[in-house]
Amino acid sequence: MIYHTRIVRRGASRALVICDLPFLSYQISKEDAIKNAGRVMAETGCHAVKLEGGKPMAQTVRALVDVASP
């Protein structure tokens, strides 16, 4: 996903670019989710990341938001 998102980001000057986090890059632990989301954003220049899982992922989403908020 890093490769593909990097290409999209290069070609999209005004669009909001969101990268889909791959399976098992965020489900194992909140720490893995933070590390992998940070890596994706740093290496691609995307504006946001997307993950799936509904309510079971709520605490992971909260952890990601808390890290990103000043």
MARZAMAR-388058 format. One record per residue: x, y, z of N, C-alpha, C, O in turn; residue in three letters. Coordinates in steps of 0.001 Angstrom, whole numbers, plus 524288, in hexadecimal, padded with zeros to 5 digits. Layout:
! MARZAMAR-388058
+-------+-------+-------+-------+-------+-------+-------+-------+-------+-------+-------+-------+---------+
!    nX !    nY !    nZ !   caX !   caY !   caZ !    cX !    cY !    cZ !    oX !    oY !    oZ ! residuo !
+-------+-------+-------+-------+-------+-------+-------+-------+-------+-------+-------+-------+---------+
!     X !     Y !     Z !     X !     Y !     Z !     X !     Y !     Z !     X !     Y !     Z !     ALA !
...
+-------+-------+-------+-------+-------+-------+-------+-------+-------+-------+-------+-------+---------+
! end
This chain:
! MARZAMAR-388058
+-------+-------+-------+-------+-------+-------+-------+-------+-------+-------+-------+-------+---------+
!    nX !    nY !    nZ !   caX !   caY !   caZ !    cX !    cY !    cZ !    oX !    oY !    oZ ! residuo !
+-------+-------+-------+-------+-------+-------+-------+-------+-------+-------+-------+-------+---------+
! 80332 ! 7FB53 ! 80000 ! 80000 ! 80000 ! 80000 ! 8035D ! 804EC ! 80000 ! 801C9 ! 808F2 ! 7FDE5 !     MET !
! 807EB ! 8049E ! 80251 ! 80B64 ! 8092B ! 8024A ! 80CDA ! 80A8E ! 7FCB5 ! 80CA7 ! 80F1F ! 7FB37 !     ILE !
! 80E4E ! 806B5 ! 7F9A6 ! 80FD0 ! 807A2 ! 7F434 ! 80B5D ! 80A3E ! 7F12F ! 80C34 ! 80E30 ! 7EE91 !     TYR !
! 806B1 ! 80814 ! 7F18B ! 80241 ! 80A1D ! 7EE96 ! 800A3 ! 80F8F ! 7F06C ! 7FF81 ! 812FA ! 7ED3C !     HIS !
! 8008A ! 81055 ! 7F57D ! 7FEED ! 8156E ! 7F790 ! 802EB ! 819A1 ! 7F635 ! 80178 ! 81E14 ! 7F519 !     THR !
! 807D3 ! 81849 ! 7F649 ! 80BEB ! 81C06 ! 7F4D3 ! 80B17 ! 81DE5 ! 7EF31 ! 80BAC ! 82288 ! 7EE0F !     ARG !
! 809C1 ! 81A56 ! 7EBBF ! 808CC ! 81BBD ! 7E643 ! 80406 ! 81F41 ! 7E5D5 ! 80426 ! 8232F ! 7E310 !     ILE !
! 7FFD5 ! 81DE0 ! 7E889 ! 7FB15 ! 82115 ! 7E86A ! 7FC41 ! 82685 ! 7EA81 ! 7FA98 ! 82A69 ! 7E838 !     VAL !
! 7FF0E ! 826CF ! 7EEC3 ! 8004A ! 82BDE ! 7F132 ! 80370 ! 82F58 ! 7ED8A ! 8029A ! 83413 ! 7ED55 !     ARG !
! 80710 ! 82CFD ! 7EAA9 ! 80A24 ! 8300E ! 7E6E6 ! 806B7 ! 8327E ! 7E2B3 ! 807C5 ! 836D5 ! 7E0ED !     ARG !
! 802A3 ! 82FBD ! 7E11C ! 7FF4D ! 831AD ! 7DCEE ! 7FAB2 ! 834F0 ! 7DEBA ! 7F7FC ! 8373F ! 7DB7F !     GLY !
! 7F9C1 ! 8352E ! 7E3C2 ! 7F527 ! 837EC ! 7E5C7 ! 7F6D6 ! 83CC4 ! 7E8C2 ! 7F870 ! 83C71 ! 7ED47 !     ALA !
! 7F679 ! 84135 ! 7E63A ! 7F842 ! 84600 ! 7E8C2 ! 7F420 ! 8487E ! 7EC47 ! 7F573 ! 84B36 ! 7F004 !     SER !
! 7EF1D ! 84792 ! 7EB18 ! 7EB03 ! 84A20 ! 7EE22 ! 7E73C ! 84654 ! 7F0BF ! 7E39F ! 84806 ! 7F36E !     ARG !
! 7E7FC ! 84154 ! 7F009 ! 7E45E ! 83D6F ! 7F231 ! 7E603 ! 83BB1 ! 7F7A2 ! 7EAA3 ! 83BB5 ! 7F8F3 !     ALA !
! 7E235 ! 83A35 ! 7FAB9 ! 7E331 ! 837D9 ! 7FFCC ! 7E4A9 ! 83223 ! 7FECF ! 7E187 ! 82F2D ! 7FCAD !     LEU !
! 7E954 ! 83098 ! 80053 ! 7EB2E ! 82B49 ! 7FF60 ! 7EB17 ! 82837 ! 8047B ! 7ED6E ! 829C8 ! 80860 !     VAL !
! 7E858 ! 823D3 ! 8045D ! 7E7CD ! 82073 ! 808EB ! 7E9F8 ! 81B19 ! 8078D ! 7E8A7 ! 818E8 ! 8037B !     ILE !
! 7ED47 ! 818FC ! 80AEF ! 7EF8E ! 813D4 ! 80A18 ! 7ECB8 ! 80FD1 ! 80D77 ! 7EBCD ! 810B2 ! 8121B !     CYS !
! 7EB5C ! 80B74 ! 80B19 ! 7E8DE ! 80725 ! 80DE2 ! 7ED1B ! 803EA ! 81085 ! 7F083 ! 801C7 ! 80DE3 !     ASP !
! 7ECEC ! 80389 ! 815B2 ! 7F0C8 ! 8005A ! 81873 ! 7EFD2 ! 7FA93 ! 81733 ! 7EB63 ! 7F8BC ! 81785 !     LEU !
! 7F3E6 ! 7F7C2 ! 815CE ! 7F342 ! 7F23F ! 81467 ! 7F1AC ! 7EED1 ! 8190A ! 7F288 ! 7F02E ! 81D91 !     PRO !
! 7EF5A ! 7EA5E ! 817C9 ! 7EDC4 ! 7E67C ! 81BA0 ! 7F265 ! 7E502 ! 81F15 ! 7F6BA ! 7E426 ! 81D2E !     PHE !
! 7F16F ! 7E4BC ! 8240F ! 7F534 ! 7E36C ! 8282E ! 7F968 ! 7E793 ! 8291C ! 7FD2D ! 7E691 ! 82BEB !     LEU !
! 7F8D5 ! 7EC2C ! 826D2 ! 7FC8D ! 7F05B ! 82801 ! 7FAB5 ! 7F395 ! 82CAB ! 7FD91 ! 7F6ED ! 82E9A !     SER !
! 7F5EC ! 7F293 ! 82E76 ! 7F3D9 ! 7F58A ! 832E3 ! 7F0A7 ! 7F242 ! 836B2 ! 7EF39 ! 7F433 ! 83ADB !     TYR !
! 7EF7D ! 7ED5E ! 8356C ! 7EC2C ! 7EA2F ! 838CC ! 7EF0A ! 7E7C3 ! 83D74 ! 7EC95 ! 7E689 ! 84167 !     GLN !
! 7F41A ! 7E711 ! 83D0D ! 7F702 ! 7E44E ! 8411B ! 7F723 ! 7E762 ! 8463E ! 7F605 ! 7E53E ! 84A67 !     ILE !
! 7F880 ! 7EC66 ! 845EB ! 7F8B2 ! 7EFA5 ! 84AA3 ! 7F83A ! 7F566 ! 84923 ! 7F913 ! 7F6DE ! 844A3 !     SER !
! 7F6E2 ! 7F899 ! 84CF3 ! 7F69D ! 7FE41 ! 84C04 ! 7FBFE ! 80068 ! 84A9C ! 7FC6E ! 803FB ! 8476C !     LYS !
! 8000D ! 7FE3C ! 84CF9 ! 8055D ! 8000E ! 84BD4 ! 806D4 ! 7FEF4 ! 84624 ! 80940 ! 80236 ! 84390 !     GLU !
! 8055A ! 7FA5A ! 84437 ! 80650 ! 7F91E ! 83EB2 ! 80340 ! 7FCC9 ! 83B27 ! 8053E ! 7FE90 ! 83728 !     ASP !
! 7FE76 ! 7FDE4 ! 83C9D ! 7FB37 ! 8016C ! 8397C ! 7FDB2 ! 806D2 ! 83925 ! 7FDEB ! 80920 ! 834EE !     ALA !
! 7FF8D ! 808D3 ! 83D83 ! 80206 ! 80DFD ! 83D99 ! 80701 ! 80DFE ! 83A56 ! 807E5 ! 8118B ! 83738 !     ILE !
! 80A38 ! 80A06 ! 83B13 ! 80F20 ! 809A9 ! 83826 ! 80E1E ! 80940 ! 83248 ! 81097 ! 80C00 ! 82F34 !     LYS !
! 80A85 ! 805DC ! 830BA ! 8098E ! 80508 ! 82B30 ! 806AE ! 8099A ! 8289F ! 807C6 ! 80AE9 ! 82420 !     ASN !
! 80314 ! 80BFE ! 82B64 ! 8006C ! 81097 ! 8293C ! 8044B ! 81513 ! 82892 ! 80427 ! 817DB ! 824A7 !     ALA !
! 807B4 ! 815C5 ! 82C5D ! 80BB7 ! 819D5 ! 82BF3 ! 80F5C ! 818E0 ! 82765 ! 810B7 ! 81C7D ! 82486 !     GLY !
! 810F3 ! 813FD ! 826BE ! 81467 ! 812B0 ! 8225B ! 811BC ! 813CE ! 81D23 ! 81414 ! 81622 ! 819A4 !     ARG !
! 80CD4 ! 81222 ! 81CA3 ! 809F0 ! 81306 ! 817C9 ! 80989 ! 818D9 ! 816A2 ! 80A7C ! 81A86 ! 8123A !     VAL !
! 80828 ! 81BE4 ! 81A84 ! 80786 ! 82183 ! 819A0 ! 80CB9 ! 82420 ! 81860 ! 80CF3 ! 82790 ! 81506 !     MET !
! 810DA ! 8228D ! 81AFF ! 815FB ! 824E3 ! 81A0A ! 81813 ! 8237D ! 814A4 ! 81A4B ! 826D0 ! 811F8 !     ALA !
! 81766 ! 81EA9 ! 8130C ! 819AD ! 81CE7 ! 80E1D ! 81662 ! 81E34 ! 80953 ! 8185D ! 81E16 ! 804F1 !     GLU !
! 81165 ! 81F72 ! 80A17 ! 80E0A ! 82084 ! 80590 ! 80C6F ! 82633 ! 80514 ! 80B53 ! 8280B ! 800C8 !     THR !
! 80C4C ! 82900 ! 8096F ! 80A4E ! 82E54 ! 80949 ! 80462 ! 82E81 ! 8092C ! 80222 ! 8329B ! 80810 !     GLY !
! 801C8 ! 82A20 ! 80A4D ! 7FC12 ! 82A1A ! 80A4F ! 7FA10 ! 82D84 ! 80EC7 ! 7FCEA ! 82EC9 ! 8126F !     CYS !
! 7F525 ! 82EF2 ! 80E61 ! 7F2C5 ! 83265 ! 8123B ! 7F020 ! 82F76 ! 816AF ! 7EF3E ! 831A6 ! 81AE0 !     HIS !
! 7EEDC ! 82A7B ! 815C3 ! 7EC20 ! 8275C ! 819B1 ! 7ECE0 ! 82196 ! 8187F ! 7EE8E ! 8201E ! 8143D !     ALA !
! 7EB9C ! 81E60 ! 81C51 ! 7EBA2 ! 818B5 ! 81B84 ! 7E634 ! 816A2 ! 81CC9 ! 7E34B ! 818F5 ! 81FD4 !     VAL !
! 7E4E9 ! 8123A ! 81A63 ! 7DFDA ! 80FB4 ! 81B3C ! 7E0D0 ! 80A39 ! 81D43 ! 7E456 ! 8077C ! 81B78 !     LYS !
! 7DD9E ! 808AA ! 8210C ! 7DDD8 ! 80349 ! 822DD ! 7D84E ! 80152 ! 82390 ! 7D49F ! 80461 ! 82401 !     LEU !
! 7D7C5 ! 7FC33 ! 823A7 ! 7D29E ! 7F9C4 ! 82414 ! 7D23D ! 7F6C4 ! 8292E ! 7D634 ! 7F57F ! 82B96 !     GLU !
! 7CD7F ! 7F5A5 ! 82ACE ! 7CCD2 ! 7F267 ! 82F68 ! 7C861 ! 7F401 ! 832E9 ! 7C715 ! 7F133 ! 83699 !     GLY !
! 7C5FF ! 7F877 ! 831DA ! 7C182 ! 7FA1D ! 834EE ! 7C2C6 ! 7FAF9 ! 83AAB ! 7C70B ! 7FCB4 ! 83C0B !     GLY !
! 7BF03 ! 7F9BF ! 83DF6 ! 7BF84 ! 7FAC2 ! 84391 ! 7C456 ! 7F83C ! 84616 ! 7C6B4 ! 7FAAB ! 8497D !     LYS !
! 7C5E2 ! 7F384 ! 84497 ! 7CA8B ! 7F13F ! 8470A ! 7CF89 ! 7F47B ! 84637 ! 7D34B ! 7F3EE ! 8492A !     PRO !
! 7CF90 ! 7F7CD ! 84244 ! 7D42B ! 7FAFF ! 84129 ! 7D3CF ! 80074 ! 84386 ! 7D73E ! 803B3 ! 842A3 !     MET !
! 7CFAD ! 8017D ! 84686 ! 7CED9 ! 806BB ! 848B4 ! 7D374 ! 80898 ! 84C04 ! 7D50A ! 80D1D ! 84B90 !     ALA !
! 7D597 ! 80545 ! 84F47 ! 7D9FA ! 806D8 ! 85298 ! 7DEE6 ! 807DA ! 84F61 ! 7E208 ! 80B41 ! 850B3 !     GLN !
! 7DF8D ! 804EE ! 84B37 ! 7E406 ! 805D1 ! 847B6 ! 7E373 ! 80B0F ! 844F7 ! 7E737 ! 80E04 ! 84489 !     THR !
! 7DEC2 ! 80C34 ! 8431E ! 7DDC6 ! 81142 ! 8409D ! 7DEBD ! 815AC ! 84482 ! 7E118 ! 819A1 ! 84322 !     VAL !
! 7DCF5 ! 81508 ! 84951 ! 7DDCC ! 818FD ! 84D5C ! 7E39D ! 819D6 ! 84E44 ! 7E55B ! 81E49 ! 84ECF !     ARG !
! 7E6A6 ! 81595 ! 84E6E ! 7EC52 ! 81606 ! 84F3B ! 7EEDC ! 81903 ! 84AC3 ! 7F257 ! 81C36 ! 84BA5 !     ALA !
! 7ED24 ! 817FD ! 845FC ! 7EF4C ! 81AC4 ! 8416A ! 7EDEB ! 82091 ! 841A6 ! 7F136 ! 823E2 ! 84085 !     LEU !
! 7E92E ! 821C8 ! 84313 ! 7E77A ! 8273D ! 84372 ! 7EA8E ! 82A0E ! 847CF ! 7EC44 ! 82E80 ! 84723 !     VAL !
! 7EB34 ! 8276C ! 84C33 ! 7EE03 ! 829D3 ! 85096 ! 7F3AB ! 82B13 ! 84F27 ! 7F5BE ! 82F1C ! 850BE !     ASP !
! 7F624 ! 827A6 ! 84C2E ! 7FB9D ! 8288A ! 84A90 ! 7FBDD ! 82D2C ! 846CA ! 7FF86 ! 83049 ! 84701 !     VAL !
! 7F804 ! 82D9F ! 84360 ! 7F815 ! 831AC ! 83F59 ! 7F657 ! 83704 ! 84159 ! 7F784 ! 83AFF ! 83EED !     ALA !
! 7F390 ! 83723 ! 845B7 ! 7F18E ! 83C19 ! 847B6 ! 7F5B4 ! 83EE8 ! 84AF6 ! 7F866 ! 83C80 ! 84E22 !     SER !
! 7F62D ! 84416 ! 84A1B ! 7F9FC ! 8470D ! 84D36 ! 7F855 ! 847B9 ! 852D5 ! 7FB26 ! 84A21 ! 855E7 !     PRO !
+-------+-------+-------+-------+-------+-------+-------+-------+-------+-------+-------+-------+---------+
! end
